[in-house]
């Protein structure tokens, strides 16, 4: 029997298997979720280019996918396998004007206008670096969240600042002008309100303040007596800031901050009775750049 030509004819008529080419890059995800995404998109024949980040939340996973051009896709699902389905749904489509979104295993096409980011607060720790400006002071500040749970956070803050203060004693014709250089360490407790790209954070803290000061005491016009010193005191602060996301892991915040010093200075010019000067509190603006760990 001549079967070779018949087999050759069958092989020629059978289409070759497509080589899957799905360019989905998992930038950040738990190991089991990464495996689920790679297994699911691996069976697709072609996809748009996506960079995927997955952050665990209390209720499941928060998923962000970024194409080279176009809108960022965001969604929340409960199961690792559903993360793969969600990412695959996004990857099958052109970057615009339509995207897929939803926690179900069967992707549903929706208009881009309806595909707003899902309101799911990610329980992540933030690092913030910013500056403080008041009417007579300026400085830099850094914060990091150590513990986060259900919108509450506990962290630490470190800051440096410089301030110029001036006092006049109404009982005596004396004027005091001092420059303060402060270093603070604060334990901060905060509550964050809001789940979307806009959030409100109310925080308060207590800590220690190391102060070095120098300046002059003028008991009479034209006479200036130098003054200087240093010390360690307790302090407290409170702030309310509004923040807005500027990227998958970045946000900007701004708001007022109140610092309570409660410091008292005893200045002795020797030629006049000792003078007592206080530095009670200061109010300023605080702006910071946040990065989510």
Number of C-alpha atoms within 10 A of each C-alpha: 3 6 8 8 9 10 11 10 11 9 11 10 9 8 7 8 7 9 10 13 14 20 16 23 16 17 12 15 18 13 10 10 22 21 15 18 25 17 13 17 23 16 13 17 13 18 19 17 20 25 17 21 20 22 18 18 16 13 12 14 23 23 22 20 24 20 18 11 10 11 15 18 24 26 23 25 21 16 14 20 18 22 28 21 23 29 27 25 21 25 24 18 16 14 21 11 12 16 24 23 27 21 16 13 13 13 17 13 15 14 13 16 9 10 18 14 15 17 14 18 18 18 19 19 19 22 18 21 19 18 18 22 19 16 11 14 18 17 18 18 20 18 20 21 21 14 14 16 12 11 16 17 21 18 19 17 19 16 19 19 18 18 17 16 13 14 14 14 13 8 6 11 11 18 17 21 17 18 18 20 18 19 19 20 20 21 17 22 18 20 17 19 15 13 14 15 17 14 17 18 19 16 19 18 20 19 17 16 21 17 19 16 17 15 18 19 22 17 20 13 9 6 11 17 15 16 16 13 12 14 12 14 15 16 21 19 20 18 20 20 20 17 20 16 17 12 11 16 13 16 20 20 21 21 18 17 21 18 18 16 18 13 17 12 13 10 18 15 17 8 8 11 10 11 16 11 16 12 13 12 14 15 19 17 18 23 22 22 19 24 19 16 13
